[in-house]
Amino acid sequence: MCDAMQLSVILPTLNEAEHLARAIASLRTQGACEIIVVDAGSVDEVAYGRPWYAGARAFIYRKDIFDELGLEAPASWDDVEAAAAKIKAEGDGIYPIGVTGLTEHYYLPTVWQNGGQIAEEADGSWKSDMAKPEAVQAIEFYTDLYKQGYAPKAAITWEEPDARTAFINGKIAMMWAGPWDYDAIVTEKPGLEGKVGVTLVPAGPSGDRSAFAGGSHLVTFKESDNPDLASAFVDFLLEPEQVNTFTGRIGFLPGTVSGIEASGMLDDEVKAPFAEQLKDYSQVYPPSPKWGALEGQNIFDGAIQAVMKGDETPEQAMEEVSQKMDEELGG
């Protein structure tokens, strides 16, 4: 059988944890990113995976267009809306923002930014918070950006790569993006280098600027025929030099605070906000074994699209989402 493997933060969050490797001793060291990424690979406060690489979406914008229109980098939802209105009116046909209908990592974090939670744990079970006012208002903010014509009509069926392509082609001026997106943009269209600004995710009314932190852990298997060799291989992959080389090639960052600090990205004049976003302003989705099933059922995207189309109000859509979440998480 396999001796070691990569385990994504956004798989069905360790549903098979009891079958996985020898438990790794606690990795809960100080520093927001390490705590967040470790929690995503833990069950009942036992860490089963060692953080390998991670990333979080910050916010990018066409700096040249912002400069031309006298706009500053958006620091809040109000700034985003004001910039979108000005770009729509004076931006020579470019759409203001890439609001997509099929990217939960764009819209679910707005709940945190508005001071809410996606779900909360009590007495060992998770219960949805998506019908609460903070979540409903967050979804309303996101979908209103589409309904006001700030994104192309086709964006309702876009996934994240579609928004990136639109940004590359000069169709949109703002989008949520990770360092992997930035690298792809300036690689595919070198003329945009120096014209793309990067900032933290704009804060919601609560002042929160959280983004989703995703990435992967490395695990070894309890039933491995070569446990020592598997552990040695994982140790090799986690050597700082190996991690920096690998993450640099894929546009991610090391999965630990110390690794992020050693990567040099915090000192990069353009890309530092990506590292800061992951290190200080990121969260993960509820670490329930059943979370992956929720994503697989497409309940979030379907609800967002219904609101974007005007078929449902944010209140109606989030009430349905909340009921489905409770059925799955409590089942």
C-alpha positions as CSV (number, residue, x, y, z in Angstrom):
1,M,0.0,0.0,0.0
2,C,0.9,3.7,-0.2
3,D,3.3,4.8,2.6
4,A,2.9,8.6,2.4
5,M,0.6,11.0,0.7
6,Q,-0.5,14.6,0.3
7,L,-3.8,15.4,2.0
8,S,-5.6,18.6,1.0
9,V,-7.0,21.0,3.5
10,I,-10.3,21.0,1.5
11,L,-10.7,17.2,1.0
12,P,-13.6,15.7,3.1
13,T,-11.5,17.0,6.0
14,L,-10.0,13.8,7.4
15,N,-13.1,11.7,7.3
16,E,-10.7,8.8,7.2
17,A,-8.5,10.2,9.9
18,E,-8.6,7.1,12.2
19,H,-7.1,5.1,9.3
20,L,-4.3,7.6,8.6
21,A,-0.8,7.7,9.9
22,R,0.7,7.6,13.3
23,A,-0.6,10.8,14.9
24,I,1.8,13.7,14.6
25,A,2.5,15.3,18.0
26,S,0.9,18.7,18.5
27,L,1.9,21.3,15.9
28,R,0.0,24.1,17.6
29,T,2.8,26.6,17.8
30,Q,2.2,30.3,18.1
31,G,1.2,32.2,14.9
32,A,-2.1,32.4,13.2
33,C,-1.2,30.5,10.0
34,E,0.3,27.5,11.8
35,I,-2.7,27.2,14.1
36,I,-5.2,27.5,11.2
37,V,-3.4,25.0,8.9
38,V,-2.9,22.5,11.7
39,D,-6.5,22.7,12.8
40,A,-7.6,21.9,9.2
41,G,-5.6,18.6,9.4
42,S,-6.8,17.7,12.9
43,V,-9.6,15.7,14.4
44,D,-10.5,16.0,18.0
45,E,-7.5,18.2,18.5
46,V,-5.1,15.5,17.3
47,A,-3.0,16.5,14.4
48,Y,-2.8,13.8,11.6
49,G,-1.0,15.9,9.0
50,R,2.1,18.1,8.9
51,P,1.6,21.4,7.1
52,W,3.4,21.4,3.7
53,Y,2.2,24.3,1.6
54,A,-0.6,26.9,1.9
55,G,-2.1,29.9,0.3
56,A,-4.8,32.5,0.7
57,R,-6.4,34.9,-1.8
58,A,-5.7,38.5,-1.4
59,F,-7.2,41.2,-3.7
60,I,-5.7,42.4,-7.0
61,Y,-6.6,45.4,-9.1
62,R,-5.4,47.2,-12.2
63,K,-3.2,49.8,-10.6
64,D,-2.8,51.8,-13.9
65,I,-6.6,52.1,-14.2
66,F,-7.0,53.1,-10.5
67,D,-4.3,55.7,-10.9
68,E,-5.9,57.1,-14.0
69,L,-9.3,57.4,-12.2
70,G,-7.8,58.8,-9.0
71,L,-8.7,55.7,-7.0
72,E,-6.8,54.2,-4.0
73,A,-6.4,50.4,-3.3
74,P,-9.7,49.3,-1.9
75,A,-9.5,48.7,1.9
76,S,-13.2,48.1,2.6
77,W,-16.4,46.9,1.0
78,D,-17.4,50.5,0.7
79,D,-14.2,51.2,-1.2
80,V,-14.9,48.3,-3.6
81,E,-18.4,49.5,-4.3
82,A,-17.2,53.1,-4.8
83,A,-14.4,52.0,-7.1
84,A,-16.7,49.7,-9.0
85,A,-19.2,52.6,-9.6
86,K,-16.4,54.9,-10.9
87,I,-14.9,52.2,-13.1
88,K,-18.3,51.3,-14.6
89,A,-18.9,55.0,-15.3
90,E,-15.5,56.1,-16.5
91,G,-13.5,52.9,-17.2
92,D,-13.8,52.9,-20.9
93,G,-15.8,49.6,-21.0
94,I,-13.8,47.5,-18.6
95,Y,-16.0,45.7,-16.1
96,P,-15.1,46.6,-12.5
97,I,-14.8,43.1,-10.8
98,G,-14.8,39.4,-11.3
99,V,-17.7,38.2,-9.2
100,T,-18.2,34.6,-10.2
101,G,-21.0,32.1,-9.5
102,L,-18.9,29.1,-9.0
103,T,-16.1,30.1,-6.6
104,E,-17.1,29.5,-2.9
105,H,-13.6,30.7,-1.9
106,Y,-14.6,34.2,-3.1
107,Y,-18.0,34.5,-1.4
108,L,-17.9,32.3,1.7
109,P,-15.1,34.4,3.4
110,T,-17.3,37.5,3.1
111,V,-19.3,36.0,6.0
112,W,-16.2,36.3,8.2
113,Q,-15.5,39.8,6.9
114,N,-19.0,40.8,8.0
115,G,-18.4,39.4,11.5
116,G,-20.2,36.1,11.1
117,Q,-19.4,32.4,11.0
118,I,-20.2,29.8,8.5
119,A,-20.9,27.2,11.2
120,E,-20.2,26.8,14.9
121,E,-19.4,23.7,16.9
122,A,-21.3,22.9,20.1
123,D,-21.2,19.7,22.1
124,G,-19.3,17.9,19.4
125,S,-21.6,18.8,16.5
126,W,-21.6,21.6,13.9
127,K,-24.6,23.9,13.2
128,S,-24.9,26.3,10.3
129,D,-24.8,30.1,10.8
130,M,-25.6,30.8,7.2
131,A,-29.1,32.0,7.9
132,K,-27.9,34.6,10.4
133,P,-28.0,38.3,9.5
134,E,-24.2,38.5,9.2
135,A,-24.1,35.8,6.6
136,V,-27.2,37.0,4.7
137,Q,-25.8,40.5,4.5
138,A,-22.4,39.2,3.3
139,I,-24.1,37.2,0.5
140,E,-26.2,40.2,-0.4
141,F,-23.0,42.4,-0.8
142,Y,-21.3,39.8,-3.0
143,T,-24.3,39.1,-5.3
144,D,-25.2,42.8,-5.5
145,L,-21.9,43.5,-7.2
146,Y,-23.1,41.2,-10.0
147,K,-26.7,42.5,-10.1
148,Q,-25.5,46.1,-10.4
149,G,-23.7,45.2,-13.6
150,Y,-20.2,45.4,-12.2
151,A,-19.3,42.0,-13.6
152,P,-20.0,40.5,-17.1
153,K,-23.3,38.6,-17.3
154,A,-21.4,35.4,-18.2
155,A,-19.6,35.6,-14.8
156,I,-22.6,33.8,-13.2
157,T,-21.2,30.6,-14.7
158,W,-17.5,31.5,-14.2
159,E,-15.1,29.6,-12.1
160,E,-11.9,31.1,-10.7
161,P,-9.7,30.5,-13.8
162,D,-12.3,32.3,-15.9
163,A,-12.0,35.4,-13.8
164,R,-8.2,35.2,-14.1
165,T,-8.5,34.9,-17.9
166,A,-10.8,38.0,-17.9
167,F,-8.3,39.9,-15.9
168,I,-5.5,38.9,-18.3
169,N,-7.6,40.0,-21.3
170,G,-8.4,43.4,-19.8
171,K,-12.1,42.6,-19.2
172,I,-12.1,43.2,-15.4
173,A,-10.2,45.5,-13.1
174,M,-10.5,43.8,-9.7
175,M,-10.6,40.2,-8.5
176,W,-9.8,38.0,-5.5
177,A,-6.6,36.2,-6.3
178,G,-3.8,34.1,-4.9
179,P,-0.1,34.4,-5.7
180,W,-0.6,31.6,-8.1
181,D,-3.0,33.8,-10.0
182,Y,-0.6,36.8,-10.0
183,D,2.2,34.6,-11.3
184,A,0.0,33.2,-14.1
185,I,-1.2,36.7,-15.1
186,V,2.2,38.3,-15.4
187,T,3.6,35.2,-17.1
188,E,0.9,35.0,-19.7
189,K,0.8,38.8,-20.2
190,P,4.2,40.3,-19.2
191,G,2.9,43.8,-20.2
192,L,0.8,43.7,-17.0
193,E,3.8,43.6,-14.7
194,G,3.9,46.8,-12.8
195,K,0.2,47.5,-13.6
196,V,-1.2,45.0,-11.1
197,G,-1.7,46.1,-7.5
198,V,-2.0,43.7,-4.6
199,T,-3.7,44.4,-1.3
200,L,-5.3,42.6,1.5
201,V,-8.9,41.4,1.1
202,P,-11.1,44.5,1.7
203,A,-12.6,44.6,5.1
204,G,-16.3,44.1,5.8
205,P,-18.3,46.3,8.2
206,S,-16.8,44.4,11.1
207,G,-13.3,45.3,10.1
208,D,-12.4,41.7,9.4
209,R,-10.2,41.0,6.3
210,S,-10.2,37.2,6.4
211,A,-9.7,35.0,3.4
212,F,-9.9,31.2,3.1
213,A,-6.5,29.4,3.8
214,G,-6.1,26.3,1.7
215,G,-3.2,24.0,1.1
216,S,-2.0,20.5,1.9
217,H,-0.6,18.4,4.6
218,L,1.7,15.4,4.4
219,V,0.7,12.2,6.2
220,T,2.0,8.7,6.6
221,F,-0.1,5.6,7.0
222,K,-0.6,3.6,10.1
223,E,-0.5,0.4,8.1
224,S,2.5,1.4,6.1
225,D,5.1,-1.4,5.4
226,N,7.8,1.2,5.6
227,P,6.9,3.6,8.3
228,D,10.4,4.9,9.1
229,L,11.2,5.4,5.4
230,A,7.9,7.2,4.9
231,S,8.5,9.5,7.8
232,A,12.0,10.2,6.5
233,F,10.6,11.1,3.1
234,V,8.1,13.5,4.6
235,D,11.0,15.0,6.7
236,F,12.9,15.5,3.5
237,L,10.0,17.2,1.7
238,L,9.6,19.5,4.7
239,E,13.1,20.7,4.7
240,P,13.0,24.5,4.3
241,E,15.0,24.5,1.1
242,Q,12.7,21.8,-0.5
243,V,9.6,23.6,0.6
244,N,10.7,27.0,-0.7
245,T,11.7,25.5,-4.1
246,F,8.4,23.6,-4.4
247,T,6.1,26.5,-3.3
248,G,8.0,29.0,-5.4
249,R,7.2,26.9,-8.5
250,I,3.5,26.5,-7.8
251,G,2.8,30.0,-6.5
252,F,2.0,29.0,-3.0
253,L,3.7,29.6,0.4
254,P,5.1,27.3,3.1
255,G,2.4,26.0,5.4
256,T,4.0,27.3,8.6
257,V,4.6,30.8,10.0
258,S,8.4,30.2,10.2
259,G,8.3,29.0,6.6
260,I,6.4,32.1,5.4
261,E,8.8,34.4,7.1
262,A,11.8,32.5,5.6
263,S,10.3,32.6,2.1
264,G,11.1,36.2,1.6
265,M,7.6,37.1,0.2
266,L,6.9,39.3,3.2
267,D,9.7,41.5,1.9
268,D,8.5,41.5,-1.7
269,E,7.3,45.0,-2.6
270,V,4.5,43.7,-4.8
271,K,3.6,40.3,-3.4
272,A,3.9,40.9,0.4
273,P,0.1,41.2,0.9
274,F,-0.3,37.5,-0.2
275,A,2.0,36.4,2.6
276,E,0.5,38.8,5.1
277,Q,-3.0,37.6,4.1
278,L,-2.1,34.0,4.8
279,K,-0.1,34.7,7.9
280,D,-2.4,37.1,9.7
281,Y,-5.8,37.3,7.9
282,S,-7.0,33.8,7.0
283,Q,-9.3,31.1,8.3
284,V,-10.4,27.6,7.3
285,Y,-13.8,26.2,6.8
286,P,-15.3,24.1,9.7
287,P,-13.1,21.1,10.2
288,S,-15.9,18.6,10.1
289,P,-15.5,15.2,8.5
290,K,-18.7,16.0,6.5
291,W,-17.6,19.4,5.1
292,G,-16.4,17.9,1.8
293,A,-19.8,16.3,1.2
294,L,-21.4,19.8,1.4
295,E,-19.1,21.1,-1.3
296,G,-19.7,18.0,-3.4
297,Q,-23.4,18.6,-3.3
298,N,-22.9,22.1,-4.8
299,I,-25.3,23.7,-2.4
300,F,-23.3,26.9,-2.0
301,D,-22.8,27.7,-5.7
302,G,-26.4,26.8,-6.6
303,A,-27.7,29.2,-3.9
304,I,-25.4,32.0,-5.0
305,Q,-26.4,31.6,-8.6
306,A,-30.1,31.7,-7.6
307,V,-29.5,35.0,-5.9
308,M,-27.4,36.4,-8.7
309,K,-30.2,35.5,-11.2
310,G,-32.9,37.1,-8.9
311,D,-34.7,33.8,-8.5
312,E,-34.3,33.9,-4.7
313,T,-33.5,36.6,-2.1
314,P,-30.4,36.2,0.0
315,E,-32.6,35.4,3.0
316,Q,-34.4,32.6,1.1
317,A,-31.2,31.1,-0.4
318,M,-29.3,31.2,2.9
319,E,-32.2,29.6,4.8
320,E,-32.1,26.7,2.4
321,V,-28.3,26.5,2.6
322,S,-28.5,26.4,6.4
323,Q,-31.1,23.7,6.4
324,K,-29.0,21.5,4.1
325,M,-25.9,22.1,6.1
326,D,-27.6,21.1,9.3
327,E,-28.9,18.0,7.7
328,E,-25.5,17.0,6.4
329,L,-23.4,18.1,9.4
330,G,-25.8,16.6,12.0
331,G,-26.6,13.4,10.0
